[in-house]
Amino acid sequence: MAFLQEKDIQFLKEKFAKEMVNDVTIHFFTKSPVLAQDCPYCDHTKQLLEELAATSEKIKLMVHTYPTEKEAVEKYGIDKIPAIVFEGTEDVGIRFYGIPSGYEFSTVIETIIDLSKGKPELPDNVLAELAKVTSPVTIKVFVTPT
Amino acid sequence: MANANIRAEVIEVSEFPELGDKYNVFGVPKSVINETVEIEGAAPEIMFVQKVLEAVQ
């Protein structure tokens, strides 16, 4: 069964065609077919991302196995699955762990568009404050599917 | 994206309950900045940035 309905697909196709500028690569880390790994949402997440990637030629999906594809696992610093890396012209450290369903799916769409444009959707006063950050910051945001 | 020093991870906590326990997640969204500064619920952008600055001071 598909996650996206025909009307969702049409909506996304039009939105991405109108708003995307540069390509965005989604690196998806999933369980290895030869290892017995407990990852109940890996297959669902993969299917959802495949359906999403099919809505725009500018969205490239690359599927990696964890932990077997060591080079990619190390490069992107992946320590659990399912893991999704959203990458525009460079990796700016955006990760999603788990399945981005419900409201989180809209977050993903906005993330892809922002990365594609190469600039965040934030007001100038917020950007000015963010410019003051001169040492590494990691923000973890915990969510549940809604 | 606005600053190369800042990384962001979203974690679907029902799939990683051990992280929910570790970071005392009793409601969502909950944000944890540099393992120290916590924000419960959704915060206005400018308030969120203040918390980020607080975490690096």
N, CA and C atoms of all chains as a GROMACS GRO file, in nm:
protein
  609
    1MET      N    1   0.083  -0.120   0.000
    1MET     CA    2   0.000   0.000   0.000
    1MET      C    3   0.088   0.126   0.000
    2ALA      N    4   0.048   0.221  -0.078
    2ALA     CA    5   0.128   0.344  -0.088
    2ALA      C    6   0.097   0.438   0.029
    3PHE      N    7   0.197   0.514   0.072
    3PHE     CA    8   0.178   0.615   0.177
    3PHE      C    9   0.113   0.741   0.119
    4LEU      N   10   0.162   0.779   0.000
    4LEU     CA   11   0.113   0.903  -0.060
    4LEU      C   12  -0.002   0.873  -0.154
    5GLN      N   13  -0.108   0.949  -0.140
    5GLN     CA   14  -0.220   0.933  -0.231
    5GLN      C   15  -0.196   1.021  -0.355
    6GLU      N   16  -0.273   0.994  -0.459
    6GLU     CA   17  -0.254   1.066  -0.585
    6GLU      C   18  -0.258   1.218  -0.566
    7LYS      N   19  -0.348   1.264  -0.482
    7LYS     CA   20  -0.358   1.410  -0.462
    7LYS      C   21  -0.236   1.466  -0.388
    8ASP      N   22  -0.177   1.384  -0.299
    8ASP     CA   23  -0.055   1.426  -0.229
    8ASP      C   24   0.060   1.436  -0.329
    9ILE      N   25   0.065   1.337  -0.417
    9ILE     CA   26   0.172   1.332  -0.517
    9ILE      C   27   0.165   1.454  -0.609
   10GLN      N   28   0.045   1.486  -0.654
   10GLN     CA   29   0.027   1.604  -0.740
   10GLN      C   30   0.068   1.732  -0.668
   11PHE      N   31   0.024   1.742  -0.542
   11PHE     CA   32   0.058   1.859  -0.461
   11PHE      C   33   0.210   1.874  -0.447
   12LEU      N   34   0.276   1.764  -0.415
   12LEU     CA   35   0.421   1.769  -0.395
   12LEU      C   36   0.495   1.800  -0.525
   13LYS      N   37   0.450   1.738  -0.634
   13LYS     CA   38   0.513   1.763  -0.765
   13LYS      C   39   0.510   1.911  -0.797
   14GLU      N   40   0.394   1.971  -0.777
   14GLU     CA   41   0.379   2.114  -0.809
   14GLU      C   42   0.460   2.201  -0.714
   15LYS      N   43   0.456   2.167  -0.586
   15LYS     CA   44   0.529   2.247  -0.487
   15LYS      C   45   0.680   2.242  -0.512
   16PHE      N   46   0.732   2.122  -0.533
   16PHE     CA   47   0.877   2.109  -0.556
   16PHE      C   48   0.917   2.175  -0.688
   17ALA      N   49   0.834   2.158  -0.791
   17ALA     CA   50   0.866   2.218  -0.922
   17ALA      C   51   0.874   2.370  -0.911
   18LYS      N   52   0.786   2.424  -0.828
   18LYS     CA   53   0.780   2.570  -0.813
   18LYS      C   54   0.890   2.622  -0.720
   19GLU      N   55   0.919   2.548  -0.614
   19GLU     CA   56   1.004   2.604  -0.508
   19GLU      C   57   1.147   2.552  -0.501
   20MET      N   58   1.174   2.435  -0.558
   20MET     CA   59   1.310   2.382  -0.547
   20MET      C   60   1.403   2.451  -0.647
   21VAL      N   61   1.529   2.471  -0.604
   21VAL     CA   62   1.628   2.534  -0.690
   21VAL      C   63   1.737   2.431  -0.724
   22ASN      N   64   1.818   2.398  -0.623
   22ASN     CA   65   1.925   2.299  -0.643
   22ASN      C   66   1.878   2.159  -0.600
   23ASP      N   67   1.956   2.060  -0.642
   23ASP     CA   68   1.926   1.922  -0.601
   23ASP      C   69   1.944   1.903  -0.450
   24VAL      N   70   1.865   1.814  -0.395
   24VAL     CA   71   1.880   1.775  -0.255
   24VAL      C   72   1.896   1.623  -0.252
   25THR      N   73   1.998   1.578  -0.178
   25THR     CA   74   2.019   1.434  -0.167
   25THR      C   75   1.974   1.386  -0.030
   26ILE      N   76   1.895   1.279  -0.033
   26ILE     CA   77   1.853   1.214   0.091
   26ILE      C   78   1.935   1.087   0.106
   27HIS      N   79   2.017   1.082   0.211
   27HIS     CA   80   2.090   0.959   0.241
   27HIS      C   81   2.010   0.884   0.347
   28PHE      N   82   1.963   0.766   0.309
   28PHE     CA   83   1.883   0.688   0.404
   28PHE      C   84   1.963   0.567   0.450
   29PHE      N   85   1.973   0.553   0.582
   29PHE     CA   86   2.045   0.438   0.640
   29PHE      C   87   1.943   0.341   0.696
   30THR      N   88   1.953   0.216   0.647
   30THR     CA   89   1.855   0.114   0.685
   30THR      C   90   1.927  -0.014   0.728
   31LYS      N   91   1.847  -0.112   0.770
   31LYS     CA   92   1.908  -0.238   0.815
   31LYS      C   93   1.966  -0.314   0.696
   32SER      N   94   2.064  -0.396   0.728
   32SER     CA   95   2.124  -0.479   0.626
   32SER      C   96   2.038  -0.604   0.604
   33PRO      N   97   2.019  -0.646   0.479
   33PRO     CA   98   1.937  -0.765   0.454
   33PRO      C   99   1.999  -0.894   0.509
   34VAL      N  100   2.129  -0.891   0.536
   34VAL     CA  101   2.194  -1.014   0.582
   34VAL      C  102   2.215  -1.019   0.734
   35LEU      N  103   2.181  -0.912   0.803
   35LEU     CA  104   2.197  -0.912   0.948
   35LEU      C  105   2.059  -0.916   1.014
   36ALA      N  106   2.051  -0.982   1.127
   36ALA     CA  107   1.925  -0.985   1.200
   36ALA      C  108   1.917  -0.860   1.287
   37GLN      N  109   1.858  -0.753   1.233
   37GLN     CA  110   1.851  -0.627   1.307
   37GLN      C  111   1.707  -0.592   1.338
   38ASP      N  112   1.689  -0.540   1.455
   38ASP     CA  113   1.555  -0.500   1.496
   38ASP      C  114   1.531  -0.357   1.448
   39CYS      N  115   1.456  -0.342   1.342
   39CYS     CA  116   1.426  -0.207   1.292
   39CYS      C  117   1.287  -0.210   1.230
   40PRO      N  118   1.184  -0.207   1.316
   40PRO     CA  119   1.048  -0.226   1.266
   40PRO      C  120   1.002  -0.121   1.165
   41TYR      N  121   1.063  -0.002   1.168
   41TYR     CA  122   1.016   0.102   1.076
   41TYR      C  123   1.108   0.127   0.956
   42CYS      N  124   1.215   0.050   0.947
   42CYS     CA  125   1.310   0.072   0.836
   42CYS      C  126   1.243   0.059   0.700
   43ASP      N  127   1.168  -0.048   0.680
   43ASP     CA  128   1.108  -0.070   0.547
   43ASP      C  129   1.003   0.035   0.514
   44HIS      N  130   0.922   0.070   0.613
   44HIS     CA  131   0.821   0.174   0.591
   44HIS      C  132   0.886   0.308   0.557
   45THR      N  133   0.992   0.340   0.629
   45THR     CA  134   1.061   0.467   0.606
   45THR      C  135   1.120   0.470   0.466
   46LYS      N  136   1.177   0.357   0.425
   46LYS     CA  137   1.236   0.349   0.290
   46LYS      C  138   1.128   0.371   0.184
   47GLN      N  139   1.016   0.306   0.203
   47GLN     CA  140   0.908   0.321   0.104
   47GLN      C  141   0.859   0.465   0.097
   48LEU      N  142   0.842   0.526   0.215
   48LEU     CA  143   0.796   0.665   0.219
   48LEU      C  144   0.894   0.757   0.145
   49LEU      N  145   1.023   0.736   0.166
   49LEU     CA  146   1.125   0.820   0.101
   49LEU      C  147   1.129   0.795  -0.049
   50GLU      N  148   1.107   0.670  -0.088
   50GLU     CA  149   1.104   0.640  -0.232
   50GLU      C  150   0.987   0.711  -0.300
   51GLU      N  151   0.873   0.710  -0.233
   51GLU     CA  152   0.757   0.778  -0.290
   51GLU      C  153   0.781   0.929  -0.295
   52LEU      N  154   0.847   0.982  -0.190
   52LEU     CA  155   0.878   1.124  -0.186
   52LEU      C  156   0.976   1.162  -0.298
   53ALA      N  157   1.082   1.083  -0.312
   53ALA     CA  158   1.185   1.113  -0.412
   53ALA      C  159   1.128   1.107  -0.554
   54ALA      N  160   1.026   1.027  -0.574
   54ALA     CA  161   0.966   1.012  -0.707
   54ALA      C  162   0.888   1.136  -0.750
   55THR      N  163   0.865   1.229  -0.658
   55THR     CA  164   0.786   1.347  -0.692
   55THR      C  165   0.870   1.461  -0.750
   56SER      N  166   1.004   1.448  -0.747
   56SER     CA  167   1.088   1.552  -0.806
   56SER      C  168   1.220   1.494  -0.856
   57GLU      N  169   1.259   1.538  -0.975
   57GLU     CA  170   1.390   1.495  -1.028
   57GLU      C  171   1.504   1.556  -0.948
   58LYS      N  172   1.473   1.659  -0.872
   58LYS     CA  173   1.578   1.726  -0.795
   58LYS      C  174   1.603   1.658  -0.661
   59ILE      N  175   1.522   1.560  -0.626
   59ILE     CA  176   1.544   1.486  -0.501
   59ILE      C  177   1.609   1.353  -0.533
   60LYS      N  178   1.732   1.336  -0.485
   60LYS     CA  179   1.806   1.212  -0.509
   60LYS      C  180   1.804   1.130  -0.381
   61LEU      N  181   1.766   1.004  -0.394
   61LEU     CA  182   1.764   0.916  -0.276
   61LEU      C  183   1.878   0.815  -0.286
   62MET      N  184   1.961   0.811  -0.181
   62MET     CA  185   2.067   0.711  -0.176
   62MET      C  186   2.045   0.626  -0.053
   63VAL      N  187   2.035   0.496  -0.075
   63VAL     CA  188   2.007   0.404   0.036
   63VAL      C  189   2.137   0.335   0.077
   64HIS      N  190   2.165   0.340   0.208
   64HIS     CA  191   2.285   0.277   0.262
   64HIS      C  192   2.244   0.176   0.369
   65THR      N  193   2.324   0.071   0.385
   65THR     CA  194   2.294  -0.022   0.494
   65THR      C  195   2.380   0.011   0.615
   66TYR      N  196   2.322  -0.008   0.731
   66TYR     CA  197   2.390   0.021   0.859
   66TYR      C  198   2.408  -0.110   0.934
   67PRO      N  199   2.523  -0.135   0.993
   67PRO     CA  200   2.645  -0.053   0.992
   67PRO      C  201   2.743  -0.093   0.882
   68THR      N  202   2.696  -0.175   0.789
   68THR     CA  203   2.787  -0.237   0.692
   68THR      C  204   2.855  -0.139   0.597
   69GLU      N  205   2.784  -0.033   0.558
   69GLU     CA  206   2.848   0.064   0.469
   69GLU      C  207   2.926   0.165   0.552
   70LYS      N  208   3.040   0.117   0.600
   70LYS     CA  209   3.119   0.191   0.699
   70LYS      C  210   3.154   0.333   0.656
   71GLU      N  211   3.193   0.346   0.531
   71GLU     CA  212   3.239   0.477   0.485
   71GLU      C  213   3.129   0.582   0.499
   72ALA      N  214   3.009   0.548   0.452
   72ALA     CA  215   2.896   0.641   0.461
   72ALA      C  216   2.854   0.659   0.607
   73VAL      N  217   2.853   0.551   0.684
   73VAL     CA  218   2.814   0.558   0.825
   73VAL      C  219   2.905   0.654   0.902
   74GLU      N  220   3.036   0.644   0.874
   74GLU     CA  221   3.130   0.732   0.942
   74GLU      C  222   3.121   0.875   0.892
   75LYS      N  223   3.109   0.889   0.760
   75LYS     CA  224   3.104   1.023   0.702
   75LYS      C  225   2.989   1.104   0.760
   76TYR      N  226   2.873   1.038   0.774
   76TYR     CA  227   2.755   1.110   0.822
   76TYR      C  228   2.731   1.092   0.972
   77GLY      N  229   2.819   1.017   1.038
   77GLY     CA  230   2.809   1.001   1.183
   77GLY      C  231   2.681   0.933   1.229
   78ILE      N  232   2.644   0.825   1.164
   78ILE     CA  233   2.518   0.757   1.195
   78ILE      C  234   2.541   0.653   1.305
   79ASP      N  235   2.455   0.656   1.410
   79ASP     CA  236   2.471   0.559   1.519
   79ASP      C  237   2.344   0.481   1.549
   80LYS      N  238   2.240   0.501   1.472
   80LYS     CA  239   2.115   0.426   1.491
   80LYS      C  240   2.032   0.435   1.364
   81ILE      N  241   1.939   0.342   1.348
   81ILE     CA  242   1.855   0.342   1.227
   81ILE      C  243   1.708   0.324   1.264
   82PRO      N  244   1.615   0.366   1.178
   82PRO     CA  245   1.636   0.434   1.051
   82PRO      C  246   1.691   0.576   1.069
   83ALA      N  247   1.785   0.614   0.982
   83ALA     CA  248   1.843   0.747   0.989
   83ALA      C  249   1.835   0.813   0.852
   84ILE      N  250   1.802   0.941   0.851
   84ILE     CA  251   1.791   1.015   0.726
   84ILE      C  252   1.878   1.139   0.734
   85VAL      N  253   1.962   1.157   0.633
   85VAL     CA  254   2.044   1.277   0.621
   85VAL      C  255   1.989   1.358   0.505
   86PHE      N  256   1.965   1.486   0.528
   86PHE     CA  257   1.922   1.574   0.420
   86PHE      C  258   2.039   1.662   0.383
   87GLU      N  259   2.078   1.656   0.255
   87GLU     CA  260   2.198   1.726   0.213
   87GLU      C  261   2.171   1.810   0.089
   88GLY      N  262   2.199   1.939   0.099
   88GLY     CA  263   2.190   2.026  -0.019
   88GLY      C  264   2.325   2.025  -0.089
   89THR      N  265   2.381   2.143  -0.113
   89THR     CA  266   2.512   2.146  -0.178
   89THR      C  267   2.620   2.093  -0.083
   90GLU      N  268   2.592   2.094   0.047
   90GLU     CA  269   2.685   2.035   0.144
   90GLU      C  270   2.606   1.983   0.263
   91ASP      N  271   2.673   1.900   0.347
   91ASP     CA  272   2.607   1.847   0.466
   91ASP      C  273   2.612   1.953   0.576
   92VAL      N  274   2.497   2.003   0.615
   92VAL     CA  275   2.494   2.104   0.722
   92VAL      C  276   2.450   2.045   0.855
   93GLY      N  277   2.444   1.912   0.861
   93GLY     CA  278   2.418   1.848   0.990
   93GLY      C  279   2.271   1.825   1.022
   94ILE      N  280   2.188   1.807   0.921
   94ILE     CA  281   2.046   1.782   0.947
   94ILE      C  282   2.017   1.632   0.940
   95ARG      N  283   1.965   1.580   1.050
   95ARG     CA  284   1.938   1.436   1.060
   95ARG      C  285   1.795   1.414   1.111
   96PHE      N  286   1.737   1.305   1.065
   96PHE     CA  287   1.607   1.263   1.119
   96PHE      C  288   1.619   1.115   1.152
   97TYR      N  289   1.596   1.081   1.278
   97TYR     CA  290   1.602   0.941   1.320
   97TYR      C  291   1.462   0.890   1.346
   98GLY      N  292   1.422   0.786   1.270
   98GLY     CA  293   1.287   0.732   1.283
   98GLY      C  294   1.208   0.764   1.158
   99ILE      N  295   1.080   0.728   1.158
   99ILE     CA  296   0.998   0.753   1.039
   99ILE      C  297   0.935   0.893   1.048
  100PRO      N  298   0.954   0.974   0.945
  100PRO     CA  299   0.894   1.108   0.949
  100PRO      C  300   0.750   1.105   0.897
  101SER      N  301   0.660   1.062   0.982
  101SER     CA  302   0.520   1.051   0.937
  101SER      C  303   0.436   1.159   1.004
  102GLY      N  304   0.314   1.172   0.959
  102GLY     CA  305   0.223   1.271   1.016
  102GLY      C  306   0.277   1.411   0.996
  103TYR      N  307   0.271   1.490   1.103
  103TYR     CA  308   0.314   1.630   1.095
  103TYR      C  309   0.461   1.640   1.057
  104GLU      N  310   0.540   1.542   1.099
  104GLU     CA  311   0.684   1.546   1.069
  104GLU      C  312   0.712   1.540   0.919
  105PHE      N  313   0.619   1.484   0.844
  105PHE     CA  314   0.639   1.478   0.699
  105PHE      C  315   0.642   1.620   0.640
  106SER      N  316   0.560   1.708   0.692
  106SER     CA  317   0.563   1.849   0.645
  106SER      C  318   0.696   1.915   0.678
  107THR      N  319   0.751   1.880   0.796
  107THR     CA  320   0.882   1.933   0.833
  107THR      C  321   0.987   1.892   0.729
  108VAL      N  322   0.977   1.767   0.687
  108VAL     CA  323   1.071   1.715   0.588
  108VAL      C  324   1.059   1.791   0.456
  109ILE      N  325   0.937   1.815   0.413
  109ILE     CA  326   0.914   1.887   0.287
  109ILE      C  327   0.975   2.028   0.294
  110GLU      N  328   0.951   2.096   0.406
  110GLU     CA  329   1.007   2.231   0.423
  110GLU      C  330   1.159   2.228   0.430
  111THR      N  331   1.214   2.125   0.495
  111THR     CA  332   1.360   2.110   0.504
  111THR      C  333   1.420   2.095   0.365
  112ILE      N  334   1.358   2.010   0.284
  112ILE     CA  335   1.407   1.987   0.148
  112ILE      C  336   1.405   2.118   0.068
  113ILE      N  337   1.298   2.192   0.080
  113ILE     CA  338   1.287   2.318   0.004
  113ILE      C  339   1.390   2.421   0.052
  114ASP      N  340   1.404   2.432   0.184
  114ASP     CA  341   1.503   2.527   0.238
  114ASP      C  342   1.644   2.491   0.191
  115LEU      N  343   1.679   2.362   0.199
  115LEU     CA  344   1.813   2.318   0.155
  115LEU      C  345   1.832   2.344   0.006
  116SER      N  346   1.726   2.321  -0.069
  116SER     CA  347   1.732   2.340  -0.213
  116SER      C  348   1.756   2.487  -0.249
  117LYS      N  349   1.695   2.575  -0.171
  117LYS     CA  350   1.714   2.719  -0.192
  117LYS      C  351   1.847   2.766  -0.134
  118GLY      N  352   1.900   2.686  -0.041
  118GLY     CA  353   2.027   2.721   0.022
  118GLY      C  354   2.014   2.826   0.130
  119LYS      N  355   1.892   2.855   0.172
  119LYS     CA  356   1.876   2.950   0.284
  119LYS      C  357   1.754   2.915   0.367
  120PRO      N  358   1.770   2.935   0.500
  120PRO     CA  359   1.659   2.900   0.589
  120PRO      C  360   1.548   3.004   0.587
  121GLU      N  361   1.430   2.960   0.620
  121GLU     CA  362   1.313   3.049   0.627
  121GLU      C  363   1.305   3.109   0.767
  122LEU      N  364   1.393   3.202   0.796
  122LEU     CA  365   1.392   3.263   0.929
  122LEU      C  366   1.397   3.414   0.914
  123PRO      N  367   1.331   3.486   1.006
  123PRO     CA  368   1.335   3.632   0.999
  123PRO      C  369   1.476   3.686   1.026
  124ASP      N  370   1.502   3.807   0.979
  124ASP     CA  371   1.635   3.866   0.989
  124ASP      C  372   1.686   3.877   1.132
  125ASN      N  373   1.596   3.911   1.226
  125ASN     CA  374   1.644   3.926   1.364
  125ASN      C  375   1.691   3.794   1.422
  126VAL      N  376   1.626   3.684   1.381
  126VAL     CA  377   1.666   3.550   1.428
  126VAL      C  378   1.801   3.512   1.364
  127LEU      N  379   1.816   3.541   1.236
  127LEU     CA  380   1.943   3.511   1.168
  127LEU      C  381   2.058   3.590   1.229
  128ALA      N  382   2.031   3.714   1.267
  128ALA     CA  383   2.134   3.798   1.329
  128ALA      C  384   2.180   3.738   1.462
  129GLU      N  385   2.086   3.687   1.539
  129GLU     CA  386   2.121   3.626   1.667
  129GLU      C  387   2.199   3.496   1.644
  130LEU      N  388   2.154   3.418   1.545
  130LEU     CA  389   2.220   3.290   1.515
  130LEU      C  390   2.365   3.311   1.471
  131ALA      N  391   2.391   3.425   1.407
  131ALA     CA  392   2.527   3.454   1.360
  131ALA      C  393   2.625   3.466   1.477
  132LYS      N  394   2.572   3.487   1.598
  132LYS     CA  395   2.659   3.503   1.716
  132LYS      C  396   2.714   3.370   1.766
  133VAL      N  397   2.664   3.260   1.712
  133VAL     CA  398   2.709   3.128   1.759
  133VAL      C  399   2.842   3.095   1.692
  134THR      N  400   2.949   3.084   1.775
  134THR     CA  401   3.082   3.063   1.718
  134THR      C  402   3.144   2.930   1.762
  135SER      N  403   3.070   2.852   1.839
  135SER     CA  404   3.120   2.719   1.877
  135SER      C  405   3.013   2.615   1.844
  136PRO      N  406   3.052   2.487   1.839
  136PRO     CA  407   2.960   2.384   1.793
  136PRO      C  408   2.834   2.370   1.881
  137VAL      N  409   2.722   2.354   1.816
  137VAL     CA  410   2.595   2.335   1.885
  137VAL      C  411   2.524   2.216   1.822
  138THR      N  412   2.475   2.126   1.907
  138THR     CA  413   2.390   2.019   1.856
  138THR      C  414   2.254   2.032   1.921
  139ILE      N  415   2.153   2.044   1.838
  139ILE     CA  416   2.016   2.054   1.888
  139ILE      C  417   1.947   1.922   1.860
  140LYS      N  418   1.896   1.862   1.967
  140LYS     CA  419   1.816   1.740   1.951
  140LYS      C  420   1.670   1.778   1.974
  141VAL      N  421   1.584   1.739   1.881
  141VAL     CA  422   1.441   1.766   1.898
  141VAL      C  423   1.368   1.632   1.900
  142PHE      N  424   1.302   1.606   2.012
  142PHE     CA  425   1.229   1.480   2.026
  142PHE      C  426   1.085   1.500   1.982
  143VAL      N  427   1.039   1.408   1.897
  143VAL     CA  428   0.902   1.416   1.847
  143VAL      C  429   0.837   1.277   1.852
  144THR      N  430   0.707   1.275   1.832
  144THR     CA  431   0.637   1.147   1.813
  144THR      C  432   0.550   1.162   1.689
  145PRO      N  433   0.512   1.050   1.626
  145PRO     CA  434   0.425   1.062   1.509
  145PRO      C  435   0.288   1.112   1.550
  146THR      N  436   0.232   1.202   1.472
  146THR     CA  437   0.100   1.255   1.506
  146THR      C  438   0.003   1.229   1.392
  147MET      N  439   2.148   2.532   0.919
  147MET     CA  440   2.163   2.585   0.784
  147MET      C  441   2.207   2.732   0.786
  148ALA      N  442   2.162   2.805   0.891
  148ALA     CA  443   2.195   2.947   0.902
  148ALA      C  444   2.336   2.968   0.956
  149ASN      N  445   2.390   2.867   1.023
  149ASN     CA  446   2.520   2.880   1.085
  149ASN      C  447   2.587   2.742   1.084
  150ALA      N  448   2.707   2.735   1.027
  150ALA     CA  449   2.774   2.605   1.008
  150ALA      C  450   2.810   2.537   1.140
  151ASN      N  451   2.805   2.612   1.250
  151ASN     CA  452   2.836   2.551   1.379
  151ASN      C  453   2.719   2.469   1.434
  152ILE      N  454   2.603   2.489   1.377
  152ILE     CA  455   2.482   2.430   1.436
  152ILE      C  456   2.433   2.309   1.359
  153ARG      N  457   2.417   2.199   1.431
  153ARG     CA  458   2.362   2.076   1.375
  153ARG      C  459   2.227   2.049   1.441
  154ALA      N  460   2.137   1.984   1.367
  154ALA     CA  461   2.005   1.957   1.423
  154ALA      C  462   1.963   1.813   1.396
  155GLU      N  463   1.921   1.746   1.502
  155GLU     CA  464   1.874   1.609   1.490
  155GLU      C  465   1.730   1.602   1.538
  156VAL      N  466   1.646   1.540   1.459
  156VAL     CA  467   1.510   1.512   1.504
  156VAL      C  468   1.503   1.363   1.536
  157ILE      N  469   1.449   1.330   1.651
  157ILE     CA  470   1.444   1.190   1.694
  157ILE      C  471   1.300   1.151   1.724
  158GLU      N  472   1.254   1.049   1.652
  158GLU     CA  473   1.119   0.999   1.673
  158GLU      C  474   1.128   0.908   1.796
  159VAL      N  475   1.082   0.960   1.907
  159VAL     CA  476   1.118   0.900   2.037
  159VAL      C  477   1.049   0.765   2.062
  160SER      N  478   0.936   0.740   1.997
  160SER     CA  479   0.873   0.610   2.022
  160SER      C  480   0.955   0.495   1.962
  161GLU      N  481   1.041   0.528   1.863
  161GLU     CA  482   1.129   0.425   1.807
  161GLU      C  483   1.260   0.413   1.886
  162PHE      N  484   1.291   0.516   1.964
  162PHE     CA  485   1.415   0.514   2.042
  162PHE      C  486   1.383   0.547   2.188
  163PRO      N  487   1.306   0.458   2.254
  163PRO     CA  488   1.261   0.488   2.391
  163PRO      C  489   1.375   0.508   2.489
  164GLU      N  490   1.491   0.444   2.462
  164GLU     CA  491   1.605   0.461   2.553
  164GLU      C  492   1.653   0.606   2.553
  165LEU      N  493   1.640   0.673   2.439
  165LEU     CA  494   1.679   0.815   2.433
  165LEU      C  495   1.575   0.902   2.504
  166GLY      N  496   1.449   0.861   2.493
  166GLY     CA  497   1.343   0.932   2.566
  166GLY      C  498   1.369   0.926   2.716
  167ASP      N  499   1.413   0.808   2.763
  167ASP     CA  500   1.445   0.792   2.906
  167ASP      C  501   1.566   0.877   2.943
  168LYS      N  502   1.668   0.868   2.859
  168LYS     CA  503   1.794   0.938   2.889
  168LYS      C  504   1.772   1.089   2.901
  169TYR      N  505   1.688   1.143   2.812
  169TYR     CA  506   1.668   1.288   2.811
  169TYR      C  507   1.537   1.332   2.878
  170ASN      N  508   1.477   1.238   2.954
  170ASN     CA  509   1.354   1.269   3.028
  170ASN      C  510   1.246   1.333   2.941
  171VAL      N  511   1.215   1.266   2.832
  171VAL     CA  512   1.112   1.318   2.742
  171VAL      C  513   0.976   1.265   2.788
  172PHE      N  514   0.897   1.354   2.846
  172PHE     CA  515   0.762   1.315   2.890
  172PHE      C  516   0.655   1.374   2.801
  173GLY      N  517   0.695   1.471   2.721
  173GLY     CA  518   0.602   1.531   2.625
  173GLY      C  519   0.681   1.577   2.504
  174VAL      N  520   0.614   1.593   2.392
  174VAL     CA  521   0.682   1.639   2.271
  174VAL      C  522   0.614   1.764   2.217
  175PRO      N  523   0.682   1.850   2.140
  175PRO     CA  524   0.826   1.837   2.117
  175PRO      C  525   0.906   1.878   2.240
  176LYS      N  526   1.022   1.817   2.253
  176LYS     CA  527   1.117   1.860   2.355
  176LYS      C  528   1.251   1.875   2.287
  177SER      N  529   1.319   1.986   2.312
  177SER     CA  530   1.449   2.009   2.250
  177SER      C  531   1.557   2.011   2.356
  178VAL      N  532   1.672   1.955   2.323
  178VAL     CA  533   1.786   1.957   2.414
  178VAL      C  534   1.905   2.011   2.335
  179ILE      N  535   1.962   2.120   2.386
  179ILE     CA  536   2.072   2.185   2.317
  179ILE      C  537   2.203   2.157   2.390
  180ASN      N  538   2.298   2.101   2.316
  180ASN     CA  539   2.429   2.065   2.375
  180ASN      C  540   2.417   1.990   2.506
  181GLU      N  541   2.321   1.901   2.514
  181GLU     CA  542   2.302   1.813   2.629
  181GLU      C  543   2.266   1.886   2.758
  182THR      N  544   2.250   2.019   2.752
  182THR     CA  545   2.230   2.091   2.878
  182THR      C  546   2.101   2.173   2.882
  183VAL      N  547   2.081   2.257   2.782
  183VAL     CA  548   1.967   2.348   2.785
  183VAL      C  549   1.845   2.279   2.723
  184GLU      N  550   1.734   2.282   2.797
  184GLU     CA  551   1.615   2.212   2.750
  184GLU      C  552   1.500   2.308   2.720
  185ILE      N  553   1.424   2.274   2.617
  185ILE     CA  554   1.303   2.351   2.584
  185ILE      C  555   1.187   2.253   2.573
  186GLU      N  556   1.089   2.272   2.658
  186GLU     CA  557   0.971   2.185   2.652
  186GLU      C  558   0.865   2.254   2.566
  187GLY      N  559   0.812   2.181   2.470
  187GLY     CA  560   0.709   2.238   2.384
  187GLY      C  561   0.768   2.320   2.271
  188ALA      N  562   0.681   2.381   2.193
  188ALA     CA  563   0.727   2.462   2.081
  188ALA      C  564   0.754   2.603   2.131
  189ALA      N  565   0.867   2.660   2.093
  189ALA     CA  566   0.902   2.795   2.136
  189ALA      C  567   0.908   2.886   2.014
  190PRO      N  568   0.874   3.013   2.031
  190PRO     CA  569   0.892   3.108   1.921
  190PRO      C  570   1.039   3.110   1.879
  191GLU      N  571   1.064   3.136   1.750
  191GLU     CA  572   1.200   3.126   1.696
  191GLU      C  573   1.302   3.207   1.777
  192ILE      N  574   1.265   3.331   1.810
  192ILE     CA  575   1.362   3.418   1.877
  192ILE      C  576   1.395   3.366   2.017
  193MET      N  577   1.296   3.307   2.082
  193MET     CA  578   1.318   3.249   2.214
  193MET      C  579   1.408   3.126   2.203
  194PHE      N  580   1.386   3.049   2.097
  194PHE     CA  581   1.469   2.930   2.073
  194PHE      C  582   1.616   2.970   2.054
  195VAL      N  583   1.636   3.076   1.978
  195VAL     CA  584   1.773   3.123   1.953
  195VAL      C  585   1.839   3.168   2.083
  196GLN      N  586   1.761   3.233   2.168
  196GLN     CA  587   1.817   3.277   2.297
  196GLN      C  588   1.866   3.157   2.377
  197LYS      N  589   1.790   3.047   2.370
  197LYS     CA  590   1.830   2.924   2.440
  197LYS      C  591   1.958   2.865   2.380
  198VAL      N  592   1.969   2.874   2.247
  198VAL     CA  593   2.092   2.827   2.181
  198VAL      C  594   2.211   2.909   2.229
  199LEU      N  595   2.194   3.039   2.237
  199LEU     CA  596   2.304   3.127   2.282
  199LEU      C  597   2.337   3.099   2.428
  200GLU      N  598   2.234   3.072   2.506
  200GLU     CA  599   2.254   3.037   2.647
  200GLU      C  600   2.340   2.911   2.659
  201ALA      N  601   2.319   2.816   2.569
  201ALA     CA  602   2.391   2.689   2.574
  201ALA      C  603   2.539   2.705   2.541
  202VAL      N  604   2.575   2.808   2.465
  202VAL     CA  605   2.715   2.822   2.427
  202VAL      C  606   2.789   2.926   2.512
  203GLN      N  607   2.718   2.988   2.604
  203GLN     CA  608   2.784   3.091   2.685
  203GLN      C  609   2.870   3.030   2.795
   0.00000   0.00000   0.00000
